[in-house]
Amino acid sequence: MSTAAVTTDAIRRHGFSGRFVHWTVALSTIVLLASGLGQLPLARRYMVDTLPLLGWSSDFGVTLTLHYAAAAGLILAVTYHVVLHGLRREFAILPRRGDLRESWQIVKAMLGRGEEPENDKYLAEQRVAYAFIGGSVVLVIVTGYIKVLKNLGEFALPSWLLWTTTSLHNLAMFLIVLGVAGHLGAFLFKANRKLIPGMLSGKVCSQYASERHAVWCAQLELGETRGSSQPAAPDAERP
């Protein structure tokens, strides 16, 4: 695998906007899941509300308020993400043809069977995960909006629509949990752990980047983004 000539100790992988969206979505999702389960009401059924500091978990008014607040945070983060990167024309995270095959190749390499392909800024498996989790988040937002309309009492929605919406809403949350579990499970592989600092400080080790993300590093050396002759976007610049 070829490597890019990187002279700094760290490379800026994510700017503030990327980290803001990541952690806002993560926190909102956790609160949405906890408050949503409390409304089922699982907290009272399994006596979760008897545990220290969790008495609120069976209070419908509290869990509903938390659910709406977390939903607002999630919508804010998603809207900000789509608008900002759409205006900047930053699409490196979007899935590409062959990503499933390349993801399997990467997994086999981490298990000691073969070598990884030369990777761009994002691994193929990250692009697949983005599409899976992103699609599930959009579904939970759309169905959640319809459920809010029902709670307003000013809209007479047919029973079949309410049943379908609720079913899809629950399915979307299950898919999000599944996607997040897979996302976190990826860090069981040692090769992926050097990506963690990127979501904390925004930077990753330059040696790791040059060895595993040779295509991206080559683009930094040329001062251009993938498929464009324009200067690299702020989130991809070297510090």
C-alpha positions, 0 to 999 in steps of 0.5 A: 500500500502506498503512503502519502508523505505526511510531515506532521504528527497529526492530521485534522480529520474532523472540524467542529461541525462534524464533531458537533453533529456526531455528539449531538446525534449520539446524545439525542439518540440515547435520550430518545431511546430512554424516554421512549422506553419509559413511555411504553411503559417498560420502566414501571413494568420492570421496576426501573423507576425504583432504582436510585435517580430513575424515579422519573422514568415512569412519569409520562409527562417527564419522559414526553418532555425529554422525548420532545427535547431530544427530538428537537436536538436530533432534528437540529443536528441532522438539518445542520449536517445536511445543509452545511455539507450540501452547501460545501459539496462535501460528499465523501461519507456517501456510499459508493458502488462496491462499498459492500464488497470492499467492507468485507475485504476490510473485515477480512484484512482485520482478521488477518486474511488478505490486505485492505484496499487503499482507503479514502478519508472514510472506510467503505464500512463507515460509508455503509454504516452512515447510510444505514444509520442515517436512513433509520434516523430520517425514518424515525424523524418522519414517523415521529413528526406524524405521531406529534400531529396525532398528539396535538388533537387537531388532526384526525388521522386514520387508525391504519396510518397511526398503526403503520406510523407507530410500527415504523417508528419502533422499527426505526429505533430498533434499526438505530440501536442495531446500527449503533451497536455495529458502529461501536462493535467496529472498535473491537478491532484494534485497527479501528481504535486510532479513529477514536481521537478524531471524534474527540480532538478532531485529529488522527495520527499522521502515520496511521492516516498515511498507512490506512487512508493513503488516498485521502492523504494523497489528496491532502498533498495535492490540496484538493478534494476527491473529484474536484480541483478546488482546494480541500474543504476546511474539515479536511485540511492539515493543521 
